[in-house]
């Protein structure tokens, strides 16, 4: 029986190029398996060599850096010692400067106190009490300046002289510049060389 395909060429079923290929004819012995395996082995060996070379180079660089660090280590220790000495000197210098500044402030403060003295009043003690005054903000110095002394006369006369002295301190703008307030702590009638006097103690609270 003869079968004739009358379909146009574009509709005819295309045959695969492999449909007519006979895989049984492939000769496995003809494939260069040894060469392929040898090439893969050579590639693996080359990769290992490259990795080892990189490791050797890295180890050499690390060794070189370590040697350089060990070489400068004594100098670094000496530099650290010098740095610590410089820091200590700077701290001491700052402390000395602070003390000198306070000395200057106190000498000026005493001079201003002397300028504020009024007739009939003399001082027996001037001290700095470094105990912080409760309820006050200290911007200049903590504590207070304690002034003790005597005023001639007893009763109202002595009290009046003490009041004038306190007013003089308050009106001395330079003295009162860093003072938050002046408190009369105590007064007491007394006698010195058979003369009636009034002892007093006041505190000048710093800001």
trRosetta pair geometry for C-beta under 8 A, 3 or more apart (Angstrom, degrees):
i j d omega theta_ij theta_ji phi_ij phi_ji
5 12 6.3 81 147 -119 139 108
7 11 4.6 -110 171 90 117 110
7 12 5.2 153 91 -75 115 71
8 11 5.1 75 60 17 82 103
8 12 7.2 -131 95 -27 41 86
9 12 5.6 -44 -151 9 35 119
15 19 5.4 -103 179 42 92 143
15 20 7.4 46 151 -29 127 103
16 19 4.2 114 63 -29 91 99
17 20 7.6 -67 -178 33 35 92
17 21 7.5 37 134 -30 63 113
18 21 4.7 -51 -155 20 58 122
22 25 4.7 73 97 -10 102 107
23 26 5.6 -25 -171 -2 59 115
26 30 8.0 -130 179 45 65 114
27 30 4.2 68 93 -5 107 113
27 31 8.0 -179 102 -18 64 74
28 31 5.9 -42 -166 13 48 112
31 36 8.0 -20 157 -9 93 133
32 35 3.9 -6 152 29 117 121
32 36 6.1 130 103 -22 79 86
33 36 5.8 -59 -150 37 33 110
33 37 6.1 29 156 -16 68 108
34 37 5.9 -57 -146 40 29 109
34 38 6.0 32 154 -22 64 109
35 38 5.5 -54 -144 37 30 114
35 39 6.3 33 155 -22 64 104
36 39 5.7 -53 -151 33 30 111
36 40 6.5 27 153 -16 64 104
37 40 5.7 -54 -148 37 33 110
37 41 6.2 33 153 -18 66 107
38 41 5.7 -55 -147 38 30 112
38 42 6.2 33 153 -22 65 106
39 42 5.6 -52 -146 34 31 112
39 43 6.4 33 153 -21 64 104
40 43 5.6 -53 -151 34 32 113
40 44 6.5 33 152 -19 65 104
41 44 5.7 -54 -150 35 33 111
41 45 6.4 33 152 -19 66 105
42 45 5.7 -55 -150 36 32 112
42 46 6.3 34 152 -21 65 105
43 46 5.7 -53 -148 34 31 112
43 47 6.5 33 152 -20 64 103
44 47 5.7 -52 -151 34 32 112
44 48 6.5 32 152 -17 65 105
45 48 5.7 -55 -151 37 32 111
45 49 6.3 35 151 -22 66 105
46 49 5.6 -52 -148 34 32 113
46 50 6.4 33 153 -20 65 104
47 50 5.8 -54 -149 35 31 111
47 51 6.3 29 153 -17 65 106
48 51 5.7 -54 -145 39 32 110
48 52 6.1 32 155 -19 66 107
49 52 5.7 -56 -146 38 29 111
49 53 6.2 32 153 -23 64 106
50 53 5.7 -54 -148 34 29 113
50 54 6.5 30 153 -18 64 103
51 54 5.8 -53 -150 35 32 111
51 55 6.4 33 150 -20 64 105
52 55 5.5 -54 -151 36 33 114
52 56 6.3 34 152 -20 67 103
53 56 5.7 -52 -149 35 32 111
53 57 6.4 32 153 -18 65 105
54 57 5.7 -54 -147 37 32 111
54 58 6.2 32 154 -19 66 107
55 58 5.7 -55 -145 38 30 110
55 59 6.2 31 155 -19 65 107
56 59 5.7 -55 -147 37 30 112
56 60 6.3 32 153 -21 64 106
57 60 5.7 -55 -150 35 30 113
57 61 6.4 29 153 -18 65 104
58 61 5.7 -54 -148 37 32 110
58 62 6.3 32 153 -18 65 106
59 62 5.7 -54 -146 38 31 112
59 63 6.2 33 154 -20 64 106
60 63 5.7 -54 -147 36 30 112
60 64 6.3 31 153 -20 64 105
61 64 5.6 -53 -148 35 32 112
61 65 6.3 30 154 -17 66 105
62 65 5.8 -54 -146 38 31 109
62 66 6.2 34 153 -21 65 107
63 66 5.6 -53 -146 36 30 114
63 67 6.4 32 154 -20 64 104
64 67 5.8 -53 -150 35 31 111
64 68 6.5 30 152 -18 64 105
65 68 5.7 -54 -150 36 33 112
65 69 6.3 33 152 -20 66 105
66 69 5.7 -54 -147 36 31 111
66 70 6.3 28 155 -16 65 106
67 70 5.8 -55 -145 39 30 109
67 71 6.2 35 153 -26 63 107
68 71 5.5 -55 -150 32 30 115
68 72 6.6 8 159 -2 66 106
69 72 6.4 -68 -147 46 29 94
69 73 6.2 53 150 -55 65 95
70 73 5.3 -29 -146 -5 34 125
72 75 5.1 -58 -165 46 65 115
72 76 5.8 73 136 -31 84 100
73 76 5.5 -52 -145 33 33 114
73 77 6.5 34 157 -20 66 102
74 77 5.7 -53 -150 34 33 111
74 78 6.4 32 153 -17 65 105
75 78 5.6 -54 -148 39 34 112
75 79 6.2 36 151 -22 66 105
76 79 5.6 -53 -147 36 31 112
76 80 6.4 35 152 -22 65 103
77 80 5.6 -51 -149 33 32 113
77 81 6.6 33 151 -20 63 103
78 81 5.6 -51 -151 34 34 112
78 82 6.4 32 151 -16 66 105
79 82 5.7 -54 -147 39 33 110
79 83 6.2 38 152 -23 66 105
80 83 5.5 -52 -146 35 31 114
80 84 6.4 33 153 -20 64 103
81 84 5.8 -53 -151 35 31 111
81 85 6.5 32 150 -19 64 105
82 85 5.5 -53 -149 36 34 113
82 86 6.3 36 152 -21 66 103
83 86 5.7 -52 -148 34 32 111
83 87 6.4 33 152 -19 64 104
84 87 5.7 -52 -149 36 32 113
84 88 6.4 33 152 -20 64 105
85 88 5.6 -54 -148 36 32 112
85 89 6.3 32 153 -19 66 105
86 89 5.7 -53 -147 36 32 111
86 90 6.3 33 153 -20 65 105
87 90 5.7 -54 -147 36 30 112
87 91 6.4 32 153 -20 64 104
88 91 5.7 -53 -150 34 31 112
88 92 6.4 29 153 -16 65 105
89 92 5.7 -56 -149 39 32 110
89 93 6.1 34 152 -22 66 106
90 93 5.5 -52 -145 36 31 113
90 94 6.3 34 154 -21 64 104
91 94 5.7 -53 -150 34 30 112
91 95 6.5 31 151 -19 63 104
92 95 5.6 -53 -150 35 34 112
92 96 6.3 34 152 -18 67 104
93 96 5.7 -54 -147 37 32 111
93 97 6.2 34 153 -19 66 105
94 97 5.6 -53 -145 37 31 112
94 98 6.3 34 154 -21 64 105
95 98 5.6 -54 -150 34 31 113
95 99 6.4 29 153 -17 65 104
96 99 5.7 -54 -148 37 32 110
96 100 6.2 32 153 -19 66 106
97 100 5.7 -54 -146 37 31 111
97 101 6.2 34 154 -22 65 105
98 101 5.7 -52 -148 34 30 112
98 102 6.4 28 153 -16 64 105
99 102 5.7 -55 -148 38 32 109
99 103 6.2 37 151 -24 65 104
100 103 5.5 -50 -147 33 32 114
100 104 6.4 34 153 -19 64 102
101 104 5.8 -54 -153 34 32 111
101 105 6.4 32 149 -19 65 105
102 105 5.4 -52 -146 37 35 113
102 106 6.1 32 156 -18 68 106
103 106 5.9 -55 -145 38 29 107
103 107 6.3 28 157 -19 64 106
104 107 5.9 -55 -145 36 29 108
104 108 6.4 24 157 -14 63 108
105 108 6.0 -63 -152 41 28 107
105 109 6.0 29 152 -24 66 110
106 109 5.4 -52 -141 36 33 114
106 110 6.3 34 158 -20 66 102
106 128 7.8 -68 -115 -51 120 139
107 110 5.9 -51 -148 34 30 109
107 111 6.5 31 152 -18 62 106
108 111 5.6 -55 -150 37 34 113
108 112 6.3 32 153 -18 67 106
108 174 8.0 -99 161 157 108 117
109 112 5.8 -56 -149 38 31 110
109 113 6.3 35 150 -23 65 105
109 145 7.3 -145 162 -98 137 154
109 175 7.0 102 -146 -132 64 75
110 113 5.4 -51 -148 34 33 115
110 114 6.5 37 151 -21 64 102
110 126 7.2 121 -116 120 94 157
111 114 5.6 -51 -151 33 33 113
111 115 6.6 34 150 -20 64 104
112 115 5.5 -51 -149 34 35 114
112 116 6.5 32 152 -20 64 108
112 172 5.9 145 178 152 99 137
112 174 5.3 -138 -119 103 135 104
112 175 3.8 175 145 -79 126 94
113 116 5.7 -61 -152 35 32 110
113 117 7.6 57 147 -48 60 83
113 126 7.0 100 138 -124 166 150
113 147 7.4 -169 -152 -101 132 135
113 169 7.5 8 -125 -114 68 102
113 175 6.4 128 -68 -129 54 132
114 117 6.0 -24 -165 -15 41 114
115 172 6.5 130 96 -125 106 139
115 175 7.6 -162 64 -46 105 126
116 165 7.5 92 139 -166 93 68
116 168 4.6 145 -173 131 84 103
116 169 4.9 80 167 -87 152 58
116 172 4.7 -82 -86 -28 114 148
116 175 5.8 -35 -43 -7 138 167
117 121 6.4 -158 -162 84 79 101
117 122 7.7 31 -153 -105 126 48
117 123 7.6 -100 -106 -20 113 106
117 165 7.2 -11 -143 -131 43 100
117 168 7.5 -91 42 114 2 153
118 121 5.3 49 68 24 80 123
118 161 6.9 -174 101 -166 120 76
118 164 5.0 -160 147 120 171 107
118 165 4.8 -136 26 -87 117 69
118 168 5.1 -178 -49 -25 110 153
119 161 8.0 -96 95 -138 60 109
120 151 5.9 40 137 -160 92 75
120 152 4.4 -100 -157 28 88 109
120 153 7.3 -6 -170 5 125 107
120 161 4.5 -101 110 -134 124 139
121 149 6.1 66 179 125 86 136
121 150 7.2 177 -148 90 54 45
121 151 5.0 -19 -99 -101 81 79
121 152 7.7 -114 -65 0 42 78
121 161 5.5 174 -59 156 98 108
121 162 7.0 132 -105 -91 125 49
121 164 7.8 -163 -25 78 135 97
121 165 4.7 71 -58 -74 178 136
122 149 5.7 -163 101 -165 41 115
122 150 6.0 -4 60 56 80 87
123 126 6.1 18 167 -46 140 100
123 147 6.3 -66 -129 -168 118 93
123 148 7.0 104 -160 82 75 46
123 149 3.9 -69 -110 -85 45 123
124 148 5.3 -56 65 109 94 93
124 149 5.2 158 4 -107 77 50
124 150 6.5 63 -30 -16 115 91
124 199 8.0 -27 15 -136 142 98
125 146 7.4 -18 120 115 102 96
125 147 7.4 162 91 -156 64 34
125 148 4.1 12 54 51 103 111
125 149 7.4 -157 32 -60 62 61
126 145 7.1 -5 -168 -179 88 96
126 146 7.3 163 -152 86 40 58
126 147 5.5 2 -108 -109 79 71
126 148 7.6 -154 -67 28 43 68
127 145 7.8 166 86 -158 38 54
127 146 4.9 -12 64 60 85 106
128 143 6.4 78 171 118 80 138
128 144 7.8 180 -154 93 56 35
128 145 5.9 -32 -105 -106 68 64
128 146 7.4 173 -99 16 15 83
129 143 4.9 -167 100 -169 63 113
129 144 5.2 -2 58 59 106 78
129 145 7.7 -178 21 -92 79 14
129 146 5.2 67 -20 -26 113 118
129 203 7.3 -41 32 -131 134 113
130 142 6.3 58 -170 91 65 100
130 143 4.4 -95 -134 -52 23 153
131 142 7.7 -114 122 140 16 107
131 143 5.5 97 52 -107 39 95
132 136 7.7 -164 175 63 83 92
132 138 6.4 -110 -134 -19 97 140
132 142 4.3 -54 -93 -167 81 119
132 143 6.1 -72 -84 -58 33 57
133 136 4.5 13 92 29 108 129
133 138 7.6 128 37 -64 89 109
133 142 7.6 -177 8 -173 70 71
133 143 6.7 124 -28 -128 82 21
133 144 5.9 70 -54 -42 121 110
133 205 5.2 -6 -21 -136 169 115
136 180 6.1 142 -156 91 130 170
136 205 6.1 -113 -129 171 174 130
136 207 8.0 -132 170 -147 110 31
137 207 7.4 -7 93 172 76 65
138 141 6.3 -73 -176 102 117 23
138 142 4.4 46 174 -91 177 59
138 143 7.7 48 -112 12 147 46
138 206 6.0 49 -136 98 94 101
138 207 6.7 124 -138 116 44 38
139 207 4.9 -26 38 122 100 98
140 178 4.4 47 -46 -165 170 123
140 206 5.1 -115 70 176 109 116
140 207 5.3 72 3 61 105 87
141 178 7.6 60 15 153 93 131
141 206 4.6 -23 65 135 82 171
142 206 7.1 171 -159 65 4 124
143 206 6.6 35 75 20 55 117
144 203 4.4 27 147 -177 146 104
144 204 5.9 159 -170 74 88 45
144 205 4.7 -42 -103 -97 110 52
144 206 6.3 -163 -100 -4 48 78
145 179 8.0 -64 27 -105 118 107
145 203 7.1 146 74 -161 46 55
145 204 4.2 -12 58 56 101 107
145 206 7.3 92 -15 -50 88 93
146 201 6.8 -6 -172 -171 95 96
146 202 7.6 164 -154 86 50 43
146 203 5.4 -22 -101 -103 68 77
146 204 7.9 -152 -68 21 25 72
147 201 7.3 161 86 -154 48 49
147 202 5.1 -13 63 62 97 90
147 203 7.6 174 21 -87 73 28
147 204 6.8 46 -8 -14 112 104
148 199 7.4 5 -175 -177 92 94
148 200 7.0 -178 -147 93 54 51
148 201 4.7 -12 -102 -104 87 80
148 202 7.9 173 -80 22 42 60
149 199 7.5 -174 104 -148 29 61
149 200 6.2 -13 64 58 68 88
150 190 7.3 -89 -122 63 113 123
150 192 6.8 8 -154 -10 167 144
150 197 4.5 0 -173 172 118 132
150 198 6.8 141 -160 71 65 43
150 199 5.4 -37 -98 -97 77 59
150 200 7.3 150 -102 15 27 79
151 157 8.0 -176 133 124 109 71
151 158 4.4 131 92 -156 110 74
151 159 7.7 158 81 -50 151 17
151 161 3.9 158 -163 88 125 124
151 162 4.9 -105 -33 -54 152 81
151 165 7.3 -135 -88 -12 116 134
151 197 6.6 149 71 -166 41 77
151 198 4.7 -21 60 61 96 99
151 200 6.5 33 -8 -7 106 122
152 157 7.4 -60 108 136 68 113
152 158 6.9 -154 90 -98 27 78
152 161 6.5 98 46 -36 69 172
152 195 7.2 -41 -139 154 84 122
152 196 7.9 80 -176 90 55 68
152 197 6.1 -50 -112 -111 35 79
153 157 3.2 -76 149 109 145 123
153 158 4.5 -163 91 -54 76 73
153 161 6.7 127 44 -7 114 131
153 196 6.0 23 -146 103 26 104
153 197 7.2 47 33 -114 26 38
153 198 6.6 -20 86 -10 59 106
154 157 6.7 44 56 52 32 103
154 158 5.4 -2 -117 -12 19 127
154 189 4.8 45 -140 -133 109 110
154 196 4.0 -71 -26 171 107 124
154 197 7.2 20 -69 44 74 8
154 198 5.9 141 -117 -61 46 92
155 158 6.4 110 50 23 34 96
155 159 6.9 -68 141 -1 34 106
155 189 7.4 25 -45 -93 54 122
155 198 7.8 -134 16 -72 25 126
156 159 5.5 -60 -142 43 32 112
156 160 5.9 38 158 -27 68 106
157 160 5.9 -55 -150 31 25 112
157 161 6.8 22 154 -15 61 105
157 198 7.9 170 87 -15 72 129
158 161 5.8 -56 -152 35 33 110
158 162 6.5 33 152 -18 66 105
158 187 7.4 145 123 -170 114 123
158 189 7.3 153 37 -104 160 72
158 196 7.6 -114 -50 138 125 93
158 197 6.6 117 -111 -177 130 39
158 198 2.7 118 164 -5 145 136
159 162 5.7 -54 -150 36 33 112
159 163 6.4 36 152 -21 65 105
159 187 6.6 49 -99 -171 84 168
159 198 6.5 -118 -52 179 54 171
160 163 5.6 -53 -150 34 32 114
160 164 6.6 33 152 -20 64 103
161 164 5.7 -51 -149 34 34 111
161 165 6.6 36 151 -21 64 103
161 198 7.5 145 55 50 111 123
162 165 5.7 -54 -153 33 33 113
162 166 6.6 32 151 -17 66 104
162 184 7.0 85 147 -124 124 128
162 187 6.6 -111 -16 -103 174 125
162 198 6.5 -91 -36 105 123 126
162 200 4.9 133 -123 -61 134 164
162 202 8.0 162 -174 -47 104 123
163 166 5.8 -54 -149 37 33 110
163 167 6.3 34 152 -19 65 107
164 167 5.6 -54 -147 38 33 113
164 168 6.4 39 152 -25 64 103
165 168 5.6 -51 -151 31 32 114
165 169 6.8 33 151 -19 63 101
166 169 5.7 -52 -154 32 35 112
166 170 6.5 31 151 -16 66 106
166 182 5.6 173 -155 120 99 140
166 184 6.7 -56 -78 -66 151 103
166 202 6.4 -174 -96 -118 105 160
167 170 5.6 -56 -149 39 34 111
167 171 6.2 26 156 -15 68 110
168 171 5.9 -59 -142 41 29 106
168 172 6.5 34 155 -27 63 103
169 172 5.9 -53 -151 26 30 111
169 175 6.0 -101 -159 113 68 139
169 176 6.6 122 150 -69 68 100
169 179 7.9 -17 153 54 104 176
169 182 6.0 104 98 -81 133 160
169 204 7.1 -117 166 -94 142 125
170 176 5.6 73 -144 -92 38 147
170 182 6.4 -116 -68 14 96 134
171 176 7.6 114 32 -11 10 143
172 175 3.9 31 107 24 119 117
172 176 5.9 135 79 -13 66 95
173 176 6.0 -67 -134 50 25 100
173 177 6.4 56 157 -64 62 85
174 177 5.8 -21 -154 -22 29 118
175 179 7.1 10 136 -13 68 132
176 179 4.8 -77 -148 42 55 120
178 206 5.9 -4 142 -147 95 86
178 207 5.5 -115 -170 17 60 108
179 182 6.7 14 166 -54 134 85
179 204 5.1 -56 -130 -179 122 102
179 205 6.8 101 -165 70 72 51
179 206 6.5 -67 -110 -106 47 43
179 207 6.9 111 145 -32 3 85
180 205 4.6 -56 59 103 103 99
180 206 6.4 53 -4 129 98 16
180 207 4.6 139 -61 -86 94 59
181 204 7.9 -175 95 -151 36 49
181 205 5.1 6 57 45 77 115
182 202 5.9 14 -179 172 95 121
182 203 7.2 172 -151 85 52 45
182 204 5.2 -16 -103 -103 83 70
182 205 7.5 -161 -80 14 32 77
183 202 6.5 167 85 -158 46 71
183 203 5.0 -5 56 56 97 93
183 205 6.9 48 -4 -23 106 109
184 187 6.9 -3 171 -38 115 101
184 200 6.8 -50 -151 -166 95 113
184 201 8.0 114 -167 81 53 50
184 202 5.3 -37 -105 -102 50 92
185 201 4.5 -48 64 99 116 96
185 202 6.1 177 3 -105 86 28
185 203 5.7 72 -46 -12 117 99
186 200 6.9 174 91 -149 55 49
186 201 4.9 19 47 41 90 105
187 198 5.7 -1 -171 175 104 106
187 199 6.9 157 -156 84 49 53
187 200 4.9 -10 -102 -101 77 83
188 198 7.1 154 74 -161 34 61
188 199 4.8 -15 60 59 91 102
188 200 7.8 178 20 -75 66 42
189 196 7.1 -27 -163 -162 96 92
189 197 7.8 143 -159 84 50 44
189 198 6.0 -35 -100 -105 52 71
189 199 7.9 -162 -77 18 3 79
190 196 8.0 137 80 -158 40 48
190 197 5.2 -32 75 74 87 90
190 198 7.1 139 24 -111 81 20
190 199 5.0 41 1 -19 135 107
191 194 6.2 3 178 -119 118 21
191 195 6.4 146 -158 65 70 36
191 196 6.1 -37 -101 -96 76 43
191 197 6.7 141 -111 21 22 85
192 195 5.6 -32 70 59 69 93
192 197 5.2 12 10 0 105 140
